[in-house]
Amino acid sequence: MSTDPTSTSETSDYRLDSGRTTMYLTDMNHYQYSVYQRKGQGNYLVQFINPETGKKTNRSTGTTNRKDAYKAAEEIVRLSFNPHVDVDVHTVQDLLAEYSKYQRDIRKAKEASVSRTHRVLNDLANDLNAQSVNDLCNSTGINAFISKQLETKARGTVKQITTHIVAFYHWLQRFDFIDQDVVKKINRLRLTDADRAYERGTYTQDELDNLYAAAEGDETISGWTPEARAMAYRIGAMTGLRRNEICALTRSDFVLDAEMPFLMCRASTAKNQKTNRQYMPNALVAALRTYLSNLTGHELFPATRETLSVLLNHDQELAGMPKYDQLGRKRDLHALRTTYVSNLIERGADIKTVQTLARHANPVLTLKAYAKVDDVRLSDAANLLNGDSDERS
């Protein structure tokens, strides 16, 4: 079958970005799908009726090239009807590996999403002590695992975790790895407006200094030394890196002797899956030199990245710092990133520079979600009009 989107063959009709495209699954059975691009931006998408759910489905082709998009779209649709799942599963880990392969090859999921899903499912399997596929069919244990997540994570995050779990069990049922409907027994979270829209606050410099001091004066917890925790908080507040990006840092990611010192945020750990130079202030460079000189291994921090969020709560309590600021905004590990963006804007950086440093796709996200304004700044802004008003009077 021709895959040139500008040509028309006996079995396919490629009318670029419009109408329906036809593919033949067999000599007698044909199927229609659409390939399009949202407002002319981003990857091309393929839209078709999912044979598994019977619902209209949109999936990324993983490319902005139109010709490549049509090739990828045809393969996505074809594999949805004839998925290649031919593996002799011996262990739960074999099964999780096969599911990751399915996500990459058929669902065209981004690598960051595949890694996140694998981590969630691996934690679930460990919590269930699952040695075989049948051990995974413990709905009571699954619900207990989800409830346990609520003790340390926001409800919105736990809902995302539940979504990953439900999708996995749908896959198990579809390909006959299990013969029971586990999904209907999984408790689903319902989010309130407050769950969806809670706002993160910021830290003042005095609060950050107190946080570093509290961490450095404590003991080692869950493999995290006092120095490691304080350094992780510093990196978050002075580079804006996210938790996973911080925890994945190694010695080789830092270039401290350059004229403009920076760290490399690798594509494999970055949310946008792009490698970026993250420039660092001199205060952080000096602290890093001391920290790295006392470090014995290659990795900067322990692999238990989930623990860091819990340790921040612990260190905030040691510092006598409330979890929420005076405006009721939550201060957690991601609030260090909010603080970073807000400080850049407050100290005069233009919005394009801040957007680039924050690695946001557009400045709207930078301003709407991350740039915080306090009462002092609002008052100072209002007083800027004093001079002009006095001259006119």
Secondary structure as UniProt FT lines:
FT   TURN            5..6
FT   TURN            16..17
FT   STRAND          21..24
FT   STRAND          30..36
FT   HELIX           38..40
FT   STRAND          45..49
FT   TURN            51..53
FT   STRAND          56..60
FT   HELIX           66..81
FT   HELIX           92..105
FT   HELIX           111..128
FT   HELIX           133..136
FT   HELIX           139..149
FT   TURN            150..152
FT   HELIX           155..174
FT   TURN            175..176
FT   HELIX           183..185
FT   HELIX           193..197
FT   HELIX           205..216
FT   TURN            222..223
FT   HELIX           226..239
FT   HELIX           243..247
FT   HELIX           251..253
FT   STRAND          254..255
FT   STRAND          262..265
FT   TURN            267..269
FT   TURN            271..272
FT   STRAND          276..279
FT   HELIX           282..293
FT   HELIX           305..318
FT   TURN            319..320
FT   TURN            326..327
FT   TURN            333..334
FT   HELIX           335..346
FT   TURN            347..348
FT   HELIX           351..358
FT   HELIX           363..365
FT   HELIX           366..370
FT   HELIX           375..383
FT   HELIX           385..392
//
